[in-house]
């Protein structure tokens, strides 16, 4: 999350998700000339990584991924990007718009031309 929207995201998270503790770690690109198209961030901005390691338990049953989808929508609204170490529930179109499909496909053709391995969406969203 860009630092200028970090407080808004934290307010959303505490109000809508309500898990703690929360990992809060600032980060910034060390070299603004380097580009990371599969995790696109502005190298001139300071970001804040919010992490949490728990499942939300509620008396009401929600569809699988309900709270993750709320987080994904808030990230999109506030200019953030989700690190792919957690469960993701993006549609293929959302996922590839965020995580650089053209650049990914170029790498996939080079290093896995026969597509023997699952692609990034299959691994990170579908859990294959």
N, CA, C and O atoms as CSV, one atom per row, in Angstrom:
chain,resi,resn,atom,element,x,y,z
A,1,UNK,N,N,0.852,-1.167,0.000
A,1,UNK,CA,C,0.000,0.000,0.000
A,1,UNK,C,C,0.901,1.233,0.000
A,1,UNK,O,O,1.786,1.332,0.849
A,2,UNK,N,N,0.704,2.185,-0.931
A,2,UNK,CA,C,1.473,3.431,-0.855
A,2,UNK,C,C,1.266,4.081,0.514
A,2,UNK,O,O,0.154,4.090,1.042
A,3,UNK,N,N,2.318,4.612,1.069
A,3,UNK,CA,C,2.256,5.135,2.430
A,3,UNK,C,C,1.178,6.217,2.576
A,3,UNK,O,O,0.589,6.355,3.648
A,4,UNK,N,N,0.916,6.976,1.524
A,4,UNK,CA,C,-0.092,8.038,1.652
A,4,UNK,C,C,-1.505,7.469,1.818
A,4,UNK,O,O,-2.410,8.208,2.206
A,5,UNK,N,N,-1.722,6.180,1.537
A,5,UNK,CA,C,-3.030,5.545,1.764
A,5,UNK,C,C,-2.989,4.487,2.877
A,5,UNK,O,O,-3.977,3.791,3.111
A,6,UNK,N,N,-1.863,4.372,3.548
A,6,UNK,CA,C,-1.704,3.332,4.571
A,6,UNK,C,C,-2.707,3.486,5.718
A,6,UNK,O,O,-3.278,2.495,6.171
A,7,UNK,N,N,-2.921,4.688,6.182
A,7,UNK,CA,C,-3.865,4.895,7.295
A,7,UNK,C,C,-5.283,4.524,6.877
A,7,UNK,O,O,-6.029,3.932,7.657
A,8,UNK,N,N,-5.654,4.872,5.646
A,8,UNK,CA,C,-6.996,4.508,5.156
A,8,UNK,C,C,-7.144,2.993,5.075
A,8,UNK,O,O,-8.187,2.448,5.437
A,9,UNK,N,N,-6.097,2.309,4.599
A,9,UNK,CA,C,-6.173,0.854,4.516
A,9,UNK,C,C,-6.258,0.248,5.916
A,9,UNK,O,O,-7.057,-0.660,6.147
A,10,UNK,N,N,-5.450,0.737,6.844
A,10,UNK,CA,C,-5.485,0.209,8.206
A,10,UNK,C,C,-6.845,0.438,8.846
A,10,UNK,O,O,-7.351,-0.444,9.539
A,11,UNK,N,N,-7.445,1.598,8.632
A,11,UNK,CA,C,-8.803,1.849,9.143
A,11,UNK,C,C,-9.784,0.828,8.572
A,11,UNK,O,O,-10.570,0.234,9.310
A,12,UNK,N,N,-9.735,0.624,7.244
A,12,UNK,CA,C,-10.584,-0.386,6.609
A,12,UNK,C,C,-10.338,-1.758,7.234
A,12,UNK,O,O,-11.284,-2.456,7.600
A,13,UNK,N,N,-9.082,-2.137,7.354
A,13,UNK,CA,C,-8.742,-3.471,7.838
A,13,UNK,C,C,-9.269,-3.687,9.262
A,13,UNK,O,O,-9.869,-4.721,9.554
A,14,UNK,N,N,-9.048,-2.733,10.120
A,14,UNK,CA,C,-9.510,-2.890,11.504
A,14,UNK,C,C,-11.036,-2.913,11.578
A,14,UNK,O,O,-11.596,-3.664,12.376
A,15,UNK,N,N,-11.707,-2.120,10.778
A,15,UNK,CA,C,-13.165,-2.050,10.787
A,15,UNK,C,C,-13.801,-3.295,10.162
A,15,UNK,O,O,-14.738,-3.853,10.732
A,16,UNK,N,N,-13.310,-3.738,9.007
A,16,UNK,CA,C,-13.945,-4.804,8.232
A,16,UNK,C,C,-13.389,-6.203,8.498
A,16,UNK,O,O,-14.110,-7.190,8.355
A,17,UNK,N,N,-12.130,-6.296,8.878
A,17,UNK,CA,C,-11.490,-7.600,9.070
A,17,UNK,C,C,-11.252,-7.855,10.549
A,17,UNK,O,O,-11.672,-8.885,11.077
A,18,UNK,N,N,-10.588,-6.935,11.216
A,18,UNK,CA,C,-10.454,-6.994,12.667
A,18,UNK,C,C,-9.540,-8.076,13.207
A,18,UNK,O,O,-9.775,-8.578,14.306
A,19,UNK,N,N,-8.509,-8.448,12.474
A,19,UNK,CA,C,-7.552,-9.430,12.987
A,19,UNK,C,C,-6.337,-8.713,13.542
A,19,UNK,O,O,-5.990,-7.622,13.090
A,20,UNK,N,N,-5.697,-9.323,14.516
A,20,UNK,CA,C,-4.438,-8.810,15.038
A,20,UNK,C,C,-3.628,-10.007,15.546
A,20,UNK,O,O,-4.210,-11.051,15.841
A,21,UNK,N,N,-2.356,-9.890,15.652
A,21,UNK,CA,C,-1.549,-8.704,15.358
A,21,UNK,C,C,-1.424,-8.476,13.861
A,21,UNK,O,O,-1.711,-9.358,13.052
A,22,UNK,N,N,-0.988,-7.273,13.515
A,22,UNK,CA,C,-0.784,-6.888,12.128
A,22,UNK,C,C,0.691,-6.548,11.935
A,22,UNK,O,O,1.259,-5.747,12.678
A,23,UNK,N,N,1.291,-7.160,10.944
A,23,UNK,CA,C,2.664,-6.846,10.550
A,23,UNK,C,C,2.607,-5.574,9.720
A,23,UNK,O,O,1.838,-5.499,8.762
A,24,UNK,N,N,3.399,-4.585,10.066
A,24,UNK,CA,C,3.457,-3.344,9.305
A,24,UNK,C,C,4.923,-3.081,8.995
A,24,UNK,O,O,5.726,-2.812,9.889
A,25,UNK,N,N,5.258,-3.165,7.702
A,25,UNK,CA,C,6.654,-3.063,7.297
A,25,UNK,C,C,6.785,-2.147,6.082
A,25,UNK,O,O,6.248,-2.450,5.016
A,26,UNK,N,N,7.495,-1.028,6.237
A,26,UNK,CA,C,7.688,-0.150,5.082
A,26,UNK,C,C,8.692,-0.751,4.104
A,26,UNK,O,O,9.610,-1.469,4.502
A,27,UNK,N,N,8.505,-0.448,2.817
A,27,UNK,CA,C,9.500,-0.854,1.826
A,27,UNK,C,C,9.501,0.110,0.656
A,27,UNK,O,O,8.510,0.783,0.371
A,28,UNK,N,N,10.635,0.156,-0.007
A,28,UNK,CA,C,10.803,1.020,-1.175
A,28,UNK,C,C,11.845,0.387,-2.078
A,28,UNK,O,O,12.771,-0.270,-1.603
A,29,UNK,N,N,11.694,0.583,-3.370
A,29,UNK,CA,C,12.694,0.080,-4.312
A,29,UNK,C,C,14.042,0.729,-4.012
A,29,UNK,O,O,14.129,1.933,-3.768
A,30,UNK,N,N,15.069,-0.075,-4.035
A,30,UNK,CA,C,16.409,0.471,-3.779
A,30,UNK,C,C,16.974,1.161,-5.011
A,30,UNK,O,O,17.774,2.091,-4.904
A,31,UNK,N,N,16.554,0.701,-6.174
A,31,UNK,CA,C,17.077,1.245,-7.423
A,31,UNK,C,C,15.887,1.616,-8.311
A,31,UNK,O,O,15.239,0.742,-8.886
A,32,UNK,N,N,15.610,2.893,-8.415
A,32,UNK,CA,C,14.439,3.351,-9.163
A,32,UNK,C,C,14.520,3.023,-10.649
A,32,UNK,O,O,13.510,3.087,-11.349
A,33,UNK,N,N,15.695,2.676,-11.137
A,33,UNK,CA,C,15.823,2.347,-12.560
A,33,UNK,C,C,15.444,0.896,-12.862
A,33,UNK,O,O,15.262,0.534,-14.025
A,34,UNK,N,N,15.325,0.071,-11.832
A,34,UNK,CA,C,14.949,-1.329,-12.044
A,34,UNK,C,C,13.439,-1.463,-12.044
A,34,UNK,O,O,12.738,-0.792,-11.286
A,35,UNK,N,N,12.953,-2.333,-12.900
A,35,UNK,CA,C,11.510,-2.518,-13.069
A,35,UNK,C,C,11.152,-3.952,-12.707
A,35,UNK,O,O,11.865,-4.881,-13.087
A,36,UNK,N,N,10.067,-4.142,-11.983
A,36,UNK,CA,C,9.585,-5.462,-11.602
A,36,UNK,C,C,8.142,-5.598,-12.080
A,36,UNK,O,O,7.207,-5.394,-11.306
A,37,UNK,N,N,7.963,-5.940,-13.355
A,37,UNK,CA,C,6.617,-5.900,-13.943
A,37,UNK,C,C,5.639,-6.925,-13.367
A,37,UNK,O,O,4.429,-6.771,-13.535
A,38,UNK,N,N,6.130,-7.961,-12.696
A,38,UNK,CA,C,5.203,-8.936,-12.115
A,38,UNK,C,C,4.724,-8.516,-10.725
A,38,UNK,O,O,3.808,-9.121,-10.169
A,39,UNK,N,N,5.338,-7.493,-10.179
A,39,UNK,CA,C,4.897,-6.904,-8.909
A,39,UNK,C,C,5.056,-5.390,-9.060
A,39,UNK,O,O,5.952,-4.787,-8.469
A,40,UNK,N,N,4.174,-4.786,-9.860
A,40,UNK,CA,C,4.374,-3.386,-10.250
A,40,UNK,C,C,4.096,-2.397,-9.125
A,40,UNK,O,O,2.971,-2.262,-8.644
A,41,UNK,N,N,5.134,-1.730,-8.736
A,41,UNK,CA,C,5.023,-0.646,-7.766
A,41,UNK,C,C,5.782,0.548,-8.339
A,41,UNK,O,O,6.629,0.390,-9.218
A,42,UNK,N,N,5.480,1.712,-7.846
A,42,UNK,CA,C,6.170,2.918,-8.276
A,42,UNK,C,C,7.474,3.007,-7.487
A,42,UNK,O,O,7.438,3.125,-6.263
A,43,UNK,N,N,8.625,2.954,-8.162
A,43,UNK,CA,C,9.902,2.943,-7.440
A,43,UNK,C,C,10.194,4.233,-6.686
A,43,UNK,O,O,11.116,4.280,-5.871
A,44,UNK,N,N,9.425,5.270,-6.947
A,44,UNK,CA,C,9.644,6.535,-6.254
A,44,UNK,C,C,8.786,6.693,-5.006
A,44,UNK,O,O,8.911,7.686,-4.289
A,45,UNK,N,N,7.916,5.722,-4.741
A,45,UNK,CA,C,7.028,5.804,-3.582
A,45,UNK,C,C,7.495,4.888,-2.454
A,45,UNK,O,O,8.117,3.852,-2.688
A,46,UNK,N,N,7.184,5.291,-1.244
A,46,UNK,CA,C,7.339,4.434,-0.072
A,46,UNK,C,C,6.042,3.653,0.079
A,46,UNK,O,O,4.954,4.218,-0.039
A,47,UNK,N,N,6.156,2.360,0.339
A,47,UNK,CA,C,5.005,1.482,0.517
A,47,UNK,C,C,5.006,0.915,1.929
A,47,UNK,O,O,6.027,0.928,2.616
A,48,UNK,N,N,3.860,0.422,2.347
A,48,UNK,CA,C,3.736,-0.268,3.619
A,48,UNK,C,C,3.111,-1.629,3.354
A,48,UNK,O,O,2.039,-1.731,2.758
A,49,UNK,N,N,3.797,-2.668,3.803
A,49,UNK,CA,C,3.272,-4.026,3.699
A,49,UNK,C,C,2.524,-4.328,4.994
A,49,UNK,O,O,3.089,-4.256,6.085
A,50,UNK,N,N,1.242,-4.669,4.853
A,50,UNK,CA,C,0.431,-5.089,5.986
A,50,UNK,C,C,0.292,-6.604,5.902
A,50,UNK,O,O,-0.144,-7.132,4.879
A,51,UNK,N,N,0.654,-7.295,6.954
A,51,UNK,CA,C,0.516,-8.738,6.961
A,51,UNK,C,C,-0.240,-9.205,8.192
A,51,UNK,O,O,-0.203,-8.568,9.244
A,52,UNK,N,N,-0.916,-10.317,8.042
A,52,UNK,CA,C,-1.641,-10.925,9.163
A,52,UNK,C,C,-1.706,-12.412,8.887
A,52,UNK,O,O,-1.774,-12.840,7.735
A,53,UNK,N,N,-1.684,-13.184,9.939
A,53,UNK,CA,C,-1.628,-14.632,9.792
A,53,UNK,C,C,-2.685,-15.261,10.691
A,53,UNK,O,O,-2.387,-15.799,11.758
A,54,UNK,N,N,-3.913,-15.176,10.230
A,54,UNK,CA,C,-5.019,-15.733,10.987
A,54,UNK,C,C,-6.207,-15.853,10.050
A,54,UNK,O,O,-6.196,-15.301,8.950
A,55,UNK,N,N,-7.206,-16.556,10.475
A,55,UNK,CA,C,-8.446,-16.672,9.717
A,55,UNK,C,C,-9.548,-15.973,10.498
A,55,UNK,O,O,-9.629,-16.095,11.720
A,56,UNK,N,N,-10.376,-15.257,9.800
A,56,UNK,CA,C,-11.486,-14.562,10.459
A,56,UNK,C,C,-12.587,-15.578,10.755
A,56,UNK,O,O,-13.061,-16.283,9.864
A,57,UNK,N,N,-12.974,-15.635,11.998
A,57,UNK,CA,C,-14.043,-16.537,12.426
A,57,UNK,C,C,-15.252,-15.671,12.775
A,57,UNK,O,O,-15.150,-14.722,13.552
A,58,UNK,N,N,-16.394,-16.015,12.189
A,58,UNK,CA,C,-17.615,-15.254,12.437
A,58,UNK,C,C,-18.761,-16.218,12.686
A,58,UNK,O,O,-18.720,-17.358,12.223
A,59,UNK,N,N,-19.773,-15.785,13.403
A,59,UNK,CA,C,-20.943,-16.648,13.592
A,59,UNK,C,C,-21.761,-16.808,12.305
A,59,UNK,O,O,-22.508,-17.774,12.151
A,60,UNK,N,N,-21.610,-15.858,11.396
A,60,UNK,CA,C,-22.298,-15.912,10.108
A,60,UNK,C,C,-21.412,-16.624,9.095
A,60,UNK,O,O,-20.211,-16.362,9.035
A,61,UNK,N,N,-21.980,-17.506,8.310
A,61,UNK,CA,C,-21.220,-18.176,7.260
A,61,UNK,C,C,-21.127,-17.277,6.034
A,61,UNK,O,O,-22.126,-16.718,5.581
A,62,UNK,N,N,-19.922,-17.147,5.507
A,62,UNK,CA,C,-19.671,-16.374,4.292
A,62,UNK,C,C,-19.061,-17.302,3.260
A,62,UNK,O,O,-18.478,-18.325,3.619
A,63,UNK,N,N,-19.185,-16.963,1.986
A,63,UNK,CA,C,-18.534,-17.781,0.956
A,63,UNK,C,C,-17.016,-17.782,1.152
A,63,UNK,O,O,-16.449,-16.831,1.689
A,64,UNK,N,N,-16.376,-18.851,0.715
A,64,UNK,CA,C,-14.924,-18.936,0.818
A,64,UNK,C,C,-14.296,-17.721,0.142
A,64,UNK,O,O,-14.686,-17.338,-0.961
A,65,UNK,N,N,-13.334,-17.131,0.811
A,65,UNK,CA,C,-12.617,-15.988,0.257
A,65,UNK,C,C,-13.302,-14.645,0.442
A,65,UNK,O,O,-12.813,-13.633,-0.061
A,66,UNK,N,N,-14.413,-14.613,1.144
A,66,UNK,CA,C,-15.188,-13.380,1.306
A,66,UNK,C,C,-14.328,-12.228,1.830
A,66,UNK,O,O,-14.347,-11.135,1.264
A,67,UNK,N,N,-13.585,-12.464,2.891
A,67,UNK,CA,C,-12.800,-11.391,3.500
A,67,UNK,C,C,-11.554,-11.087,2.671
A,67,UNK,O,O,-11.125,-9.935,2.604
A,68,UNK,N,N,-10.977,-12.094,2.046
A,68,UNK,CA,C,-9.862,-11.842,1.133
A,68,UNK,C,C,-10.304,-10.970,-0.035
A,68,UNK,O,O,-9.563,-10.083,-0.457
A,69,UNK,N,N,-11.502,-11.209,-0.561
A,69,UNK,CA,C,-12.003,-10.380,-1.660
A,69,UNK,C,C,-12.188,-8.932,-1.203
A,69,UNK,O,O,-11.912,-8.005,-1.965
A,70,UNK,N,N,-12.647,-8.732,0.017
A,70,UNK,CA,C,-12.765,-7.363,0.542
A,70,UNK,C,C,-11.397,-6.681,0.557
A,70,UNK,O,O,-11.258,-5.522,0.167
A,71,UNK,N,N,-10.400,-7.421,1.013
A,71,UNK,CA,C,-9.037,-6.875,1.059
A,71,UNK,C,C,-8.539,-6.582,-0.351
A,71,UNK,O,O,-7.952,-5.527,-0.591
A,72,UNK,N,N,-8.765,-7.501,-1.282
A,72,UNK,CA,C,-8.320,-7.295,-2.661
A,72,UNK,C,C,-8.971,-6.057,-3.274
A,72,UNK,O,O,-8.310,-5.298,-3.983
A,73,UNK,N,N,-10.248,-5.849,-3.010
A,73,UNK,CA,C,-10.934,-4.658,-3.532
A,73,UNK,C,C,-10.395,-3.373,-2.889
A,73,UNK,O,O,-10.218,-2.364,-3.571
A,74,UNK,N,N,-10.137,-3.413,-1.584
A,74,UNK,CA,C,-9.590,-2.225,-0.908
A,74,UNK,C,C,-8.197,-1.906,-1.440
A,74,UNK,O,O,-7.863,-0.739,-1.645
A,75,UNK,N,N,-7.395,-2.924,-1.662
A,75,UNK,CA,C,-6.066,-2.687,-2.231
A,75,UNK,C,C,-6.172,-2.009,-3.588
A,75,UNK,O,O,-5.461,-1.040,-3.854
A,76,UNK,N,N,-7.048,-2.506,-4.443
A,76,UNK,CA,C,-7.217,-1.922,-5.773
A,76,UNK,C,C,-7.686,-0.470,-5.668
A,76,UNK,O,O,-7.196,0.400,-6.389
A,77,UNK,N,N,-8.626,-0.216,-4.776
A,77,UNK,CA,C,-9.176,1.132,-4.614
A,77,UNK,C,C,-8.131,2.123,-4.118
A,77,UNK,O,O,-8.152,3.295,-4.497
A,78,UNK,N,N,-7.210,1.652,-3.266
A,78,UNK,CA,C,-6.247,2.546,-2.625
A,78,UNK,C,C,-4.862,2.505,-3.269
A,78,UNK,O,O,-3.917,3.093,-2.743
A,79,UNK,N,N,-4.734,1.815,-4.402
A,79,UNK,CA,C,-3.455,1.812,-5.116
A,79,UNK,C,C,-2.433,0.827,-4.609
A,79,UNK,O,O,-1.246,0.959,-4.910
A,80,UNK,N,N,-2.867,-0.163,-3.844
A,80,UNK,CA,C,-1.941,-1.169,-3.327
A,80,UNK,C,C,-1.880,-2.387,-4.222
A,80,UNK,O,O,-2.562,-2.458,-5.244
A,81,UNK,N,N,-1.068,-3.330,-3.836
A,81,UNK,CA,C,-0.943,-4.598,-4.555
A,81,UNK,C,C,-0.755,-5.691,-3.521
A,81,UNK,O,O,-0.036,-5.512,-2.537
A,82,UNK,N,N,-1.394,-6.806,-3.745
A,82,UNK,CA,C,-1.340,-7.918,-2.798
A,82,UNK,C,C,-0.101,-8.773,-3.066
A,82,UNK,O,O,0.159,-9.178,-4.199
A,83,UNK,N,N,0.647,-9.034,-2.012
A,83,UNK,CA,C,1.749,-9.991,-2.125
A,83,UNK,C,C,1.140,-11.375,-2.253
A,83,UNK,O,O,0.123,-11.671,-1.626
A,84,UNK,N,N,1.749,-12.210,-3.051
A,84,UNK,CA,C,1.131,-13.499,-3.373
A,84,UNK,C,C,1.565,-14.629,-2.444
A,84,UNK,O,O,1.656,-15.782,-2.863
A,85,UNK,N,N,1.831,-14.300,-1.195
A,85,UNK,CA,C,2.132,-15.344,-0.214
A,85,UNK,C,C,0.875,-15.831,0.492
A,85,UNK,O,O,0.926,-16.789,1.264
A,86,UNK,N,N,-0.247,-15.180,0.232
A,86,UNK,CA,C,-1.493,-15.546,0.901
A,86,UNK,C,C,-2.512,-16.016,-0.123
A,86,UNK,O,O,-2.286,-15.925,-1.330
A,87,UNK,N,N,-3.630,-16.516,0.368
A,87,UNK,CA,C,-4.699,-16.939,-0.532
A,87,UNK,C,C,-5.199,-15.744,-1.331
A,87,UNK,O,O,-5.353,-14.644,-0.800
A,88,UNK,N,N,-5.449,-15.976,-2.609
A,88,UNK,CA,C,-5.972,-14.946,-3.492
A,88,UNK,C,C,-7.216,-15.476,-4.179
A,88,UNK,O,O,-7.337,-16.673,-4.440
A,89,UNK,N,N,-8.132,-14.576,-4.466
A,89,UNK,CA,C,-9.411,-14.961,-5.056
A,89,UNK,C,C,-9.744,-14.131,-6.289
A,89,UNK,O,O,-10.917,-13.952,-6.619
A,90,UNK,N,N,-8.740,-13.633,-6.959
A,90,UNK,CA,C,-8.943,-12.832,-8.157
A,90,UNK,C,C,-9.538,-13.666,-9.287
A,90,UNK,O,O,-9.314,-14.874,-9.368
A,91,UNK,N,N,-10.298,-13.007,-10.156
A,91,UNK,CA,C,-10.659,-13.634,-11.425
A,91,UNK,C,C,-9.398,-13.642,-12.278
A,91,UNK,O,O,-8.472,-12.878,-12.005
A,92,UNK,N,N,-9.338,-14.481,-13.299
A,92,UNK,CA,C,-8.151,-14.448,-14.166
A,92,UNK,C,C,-7.898,-13.054,-14.756
A,92,UNK,O,O,-6.750,-12.617,-14.834
A,93,UNK,N,N,-8.947,-12.368,-15.164
A,93,UNK,CA,C,-8.786,-11.040,-15.757
A,93,UNK,C,C,-8.201,-10.046,-14.750
A,93,UNK,O,O,-7.296,-9.285,-15.091
A,94,UNK,N,N,-8.703,-10.045,-13.526
A,94,UNK,CA,C,-8.170,-9.156,-12.487
A,94,UNK,C,C,-6.702,-9.480,-12.219
A,94,UNK,O,O,-5.847,-8.595,-12.183
A,95,UNK,N,N,-6.440,-10.756,-12.035
A,95,UNK,CA,C,-5.090,-11.193,-11.680
A,95,UNK,C,C,-4.075,-10.747,-12.728
A,95,UNK,O,O,-3.061,-10.134,-12.395
A,96,UNK,N,N,-4.348,-11.052,-13.982
A,96,UNK,CA,C,-3.366,-10.761,-15.022
A,96,UNK,C,C,-3.246,-9.264,-15.299
A,96,UNK,O,O,-2.186,-8.811,-15.733
A,97,UNK,N,N,-4.287,-8.493,-15.063
A,97,UNK,CA,C,-4.195,-7.039,-15.205
A,97,UNK,C,C,-3.237,-6.481,-14.144
A,97,UNK,O,O,-2.477,-5.552,-14.420
A,98,UNK,N,N,-3.276,-7.042,-12.947
A,98,UNK,CA,C,-2.442,-6.565,-11.845
A,98,UNK,C,C,-1.004,-7.068,-11.963
A,98,UNK,O,O,-0.056,-6.309,-11.760
A,99,UNK,N,N,-0.847,-8.351,-12.292
A,99,UNK,CA,C,0.464,-8.996,-12.178
A,99,UNK,C,C,1.180,-9.211,-13.513
A,99,UNK,O,O,1.912,-10.188,-13.673
A,100,UNK,N,N,0.975,-8.309,-14.465
A,100,UNK,CA,C,1.813,-8.220,-15.644
A,100,UNK,C,C,1.790,-9.402,-16.596
A,100,UNK,O,O,2.837,-9.977,-16.893
A,101,UNK,N,N,0.623,-9.769,-17.073
A,101,UNK,CA,C,0.517,-10.939,-17.951
A,101,UNK,C,C,1.438,-10.894,-19.171
A,101,UNK,O,O,2.074,-11.909,-19.457
A,102,UNK,N,N,1.552,-9.791,-19.904
A,102,UNK,CA,C,2.438,-9.815,-21.075
A,102,UNK,C,C,3.889,-10.162,-20.716
A,102,UNK,O,O,4.531,-10.957,-21.402
A,103,UNK,N,N,4.394,-9.565,-19.643
A,103,UNK,CA,C,5.768,-9.870,-19.215
A,103,UNK,C,C,5.878,-11.304,-18.725
A,103,UNK,O,O,6.858,-11.995,-19.005
A,104,UNK,N,N,4.861,-11.747,-17.989
A,104,UNK,CA,C,4.869,-13.130,-17.499
A,104,UNK,C,C,4.854,-14.111,-18.665
A,104,UNK,O,O,5.611,-15.083,-18.662
A,105,UNK,N,N,4.013,-13.874,-19.648
A,105,UNK,CA,C,3.920,-14.789,-20.792
A,105,UNK,C,C,5.236,-14.851,-21.563
A,105,UNK,O,O,5.613,-15.911,-22.063
A,106,UNK,N,N,5.927,-13.732,-21.661
A,106,UNK,CA,C,7.234,-13.727,-22.319
A,106,UNK,C,C,8.216,-14.633,-21.568
A,106,UNK,O,O,8.951,-15.405,-22.184
A,107,UNK,N,N,8.224,-14.534,-20.240
A,107,UNK,CA,C,9.101,-15.403,-19.439
A,107,UNK,C,C,8.674,-16.862,-19.539
A,107,UNK,O,O,9.518,-17.754,-19.622
A,108,UNK,N,N,7.388,-17.101,-19.531
A,108,UNK,CA,C,6.860,-18.465,-19.609
A,108,UNK,C,C,7.269,-19.117,-20.932
A,108,UNK,O,O,7.672,-20.280,-20.952
A,109,UNK,N,N,7.168,-18.376,-22.028
A,109,UNK,CA,C,7.582,-18.924,-23.334
A,109,UNK,C,C,9.067,-19.263,-23.345
A,109,UNK,O,O,9.481,-20.252,-23.949
A,110,UNK,N,N,9.860,-18.441,-22.676
A,110,UNK,CA,C,11.308,-18.665,-22.661
A,110,UNK,C,C,11.702,-19.845,-21.777
A,110,UNK,O,O,12.498,-20.686,-22.193
A,111,UNK,N,N,11.151,-19.917,-20.553
A,111,UNK,CA,C,11.610,-20.892,-19.571
A,111,UNK,C,C,10.726,-22.129,-19.432
A,111,UNK,O,O,11.154,-23.129,-18.856
A,112,UNK,N,N,9.519,-22.075,-19.942
A,112,UNK,CA,C,8.618,-23.238,-19.906
A,112,UNK,C,C,7.792,-23.275,-21.194
A,112,UNK,O,O,6.564,-23.196,-21.151
A,113,UNK,N,N,8.471,-23.396,-22.340
A,113,UNK,CA,C,7.761,-23.294,-23.622
A,113,UNK,C,C,6.717,-24.382,-23.836
A,113,UNK,O,O,5.761,-24.179,-24.584
A,114,UNK,N,N,6.882,-25.513,-23.201
A,114,UNK,CA,C,5.909,-26.604,-23.356
A,114,UNK,C,C,4.828,-26.571,-22.286
A,114,UNK,O,O,3.975,-27.457,-22.231
A,115,UNK,N,N,4.865,-25.546,-21.433
A,115,UNK,CA,C,3.867,-25.352,-20.371
A,115,UNK,C,C,3.675,-26.600,-19.512
A,115,UNK,O,O,2.553,-27.042,-19.266
A,116,UNK,N,N,4.775,-27.141,-19.074
A,116,UNK,CA,C,4.733,-28.314,-18.197
A,116,UNK,C,C,4.381,-27.940,-16.761
A,116,UNK,O,O,3.860,-28.761,-16.006
A,117,UNK,N,N,4.665,-26.721,-16.400
A,117,UNK,CA,C,4.407,-26.254,-15.037
A,117,UNK,C,C,3.175,-25.358,-15.017
A,117,UNK,O,O,2.867,-24.711,-16.018
A,118,UNK,N,N,2.468,-25.314,-13.892
A,118,UNK,CA,C,1.318,-24.404,-13.788
A,118,UNK,C,C,1.782,-22.955,-13.942
A,118,UNK,O,O,2.930,-22.630,-13.640
A,119,UNK,N,N,0.897,-22.101,-14.405
A,119,UNK,CA,C,1.258,-20.690,-14.500
A,119,UNK,C,C,1.015,-20.010,-13.151
A,119,UNK,O,O,0.520,-20.624,-12.206
A,120,UNK,N,N,1.374,-18.741,-13.089
A,120,UNK,CA,C,1.299,-18.000,-11.832
A,120,UNK,C,C,-0.126,-17.936,-11.284
A,120,UNK,O,O,-0.321,-18.058,-10.075
A,121,UNK,N,N,-1.109,-17.750,-12.136
A,121,UNK,CA,C,-2.495,-17.721,-11.684
A,121,UNK,C,C,-2.901,-19.081,-11.123
A,121,UNK,O,O,-3.513,-19.158,-10.057
A,122,UNK,N,N,-2.565,-20.140,-11.832
A,122,UNK,CA,C,-2.909,-21.479,-11.368
A,122,UNK,C,C,-2.288,-21.770,-10.006
A,122,UNK,O,O,-2.922,-22.393,-9.155
A,123,UNK,N,N,-1.056,-21.322,-9.796
A,123,UNK,CA,C,-0.384,-21.582,-8.521
A,123,UNK,C,C,-0.928,-20.691,-7.397
A,123,UNK,O,O,-1.218,-21.170,-6.301
A,124,UNK,N,N,-1.060,-19.402,-7.679
A,124,UNK,CA,C,-1.378,-18.457,-6.606
A,124,UNK,C,C,-2.861,-18.336,-6.290
A,124,UNK,O,O,-3.220,-17.989,-5.165
A,125,UNK,N,N,-3.721,-18.612,-7.250
A,125,UNK,CA,C,-5.151,-18.475,-7.005
A,125,UNK,C,C,-5.817,-19.845,-6.935
A,125,UNK,O,O,-6.611,-20.107,-6.031
A,126,UNK,N,N,-5.499,-20.704,-7.874
A,126,UNK,CA,C,-6.161,-22.005,-7.919
A,126,UNK,C,C,-5.476,-23.054,-7.046
A,126,UNK,O,O,-6.025,-24.135,-6.836
A,127,UNK,N,N,-4.275,-22.744,-6.532
A,127,UNK,CA,C,-3.583,-23.640,-5.612
A,127,UNK,C,C,-3.052,-24.918,-6.253
A,127,UNK,O,O,-2.972,-25.955,-5.593
A,128,UNK,N,N,-2.697,-24.853,-7.501
A,128,UNK,CA,C,-2.171,-26.034,-8.187
A,128,UNK,C,C,-0.675,-26.132,-8.080
A,128,UNK,O,O,-0.078,-27.071,-8.606
